[in-house]
């Protein structure tokens, strides 16, 4: 995907897509000040925040499933 002459990778696109709803509002608000203080673009920071939230969500859903599977043995 090309946006403003920049190519976004699949990981960046997935991270940005993970920021929806109130998490997206908070992520975008946090990304701007961090981008001003670092060499990263706000889009890159949003992608990282989105991937962190996505990983945490997968962990929260997967952990009870793994526990349930282990109990049935």
C-alpha positions as CSV (number, residue, x, y, z in Angstrom):
1,X,0.0,0.0,0.0
2,X,1.4,3.4,-0.9
3,X,0.5,6.5,1.1
4,X,2.1,9.9,0.6
5,X,5.0,8.3,-1.4
6,X,5.8,5.8,1.4
7,X,5.4,2.1,1.3
8,X,3.9,0.4,4.3
9,X,4.7,-3.2,5.0
10,X,2.2,-5.8,6.0
11,X,3.3,-5.7,9.6
12,X,2.9,-1.9,9.8
13,X,-0.5,-2.1,8.2
14,X,-1.6,-4.9,10.6
15,X,-0.4,-2.9,13.6
16,X,-2.2,0.2,12.4
17,X,-5.4,-1.8,11.8
18,X,-5.2,-3.2,15.4
19,X,-5.7,0.4,16.7
20,X,-9.5,0.8,16.6
21,X,-12.0,2.5,18.9
22,X,-10.7,4.1,22.1
23,X,-7.4,2.2,21.8
24,X,-6.8,3.9,18.5
25,X,-7.6,7.3,19.9
26,X,-5.1,6.8,22.8
27,X,-2.5,5.2,20.5
28,X,-2.6,8.1,18.1
29,X,-2.5,10.6,20.9
30,X,0.6,8.9,22.4
31,X,2.3,8.4,19.1
32,X,2.6,12.1,18.2
33,X,4.7,13.2,21.2
34,X,6.9,10.1,21.0
35,X,7.5,10.8,17.3
36,X,8.6,14.3,18.1
37,X,11.3,13.0,20.5
38,X,12.5,10.1,18.4
39,X,13.5,9.4,14.8
40,X,10.4,7.3,14.2
41,X,7.3,8.4,12.3
42,X,4.0,8.5,14.1
43,X,2.7,5.7,11.8
44,X,5.6,3.5,12.9
45,X,4.9,4.1,16.5
46,X,1.1,3.5,16.0
47,X,2.0,0.2,14.3
48,X,4.2,-0.9,17.2
49,X,1.5,0.1,19.8
50,X,-1.1,-1.8,17.7
51,X,1.0,-4.9,17.5
52,X,1.6,-4.8,21.2
53,X,-2.1,-4.6,21.9
54,X,-2.8,-7.3,19.3
55,X,-0.2,-9.6,21.0
56,X,-1.7,-8.9,24.4
57,X,-5.2,-9.7,23.1
58,X,-4.0,-13.0,21.6
59,X,-2.3,-13.9,24.9
60,X,-5.5,-13.1,26.9
61,X,-7.6,-15.2,24.6
62,X,-5.1,-18.0,24.1
63,X,-4.1,-18.6,27.8
64,X,-7.5,-19.8,29.0
65,X,-7.8,-22.0,25.9
66,X,-4.4,-23.7,26.6
67,X,-5.4,-24.1,30.3
68,X,-8.7,-25.8,29.3
69,X,-6.9,-28.1,26.9
70,X,-4.4,-29.1,29.5
71,X,-7.1,-29.9,32.1
72,X,-8.9,-32.3,29.7
73,X,-5.9,-34.6,29.5
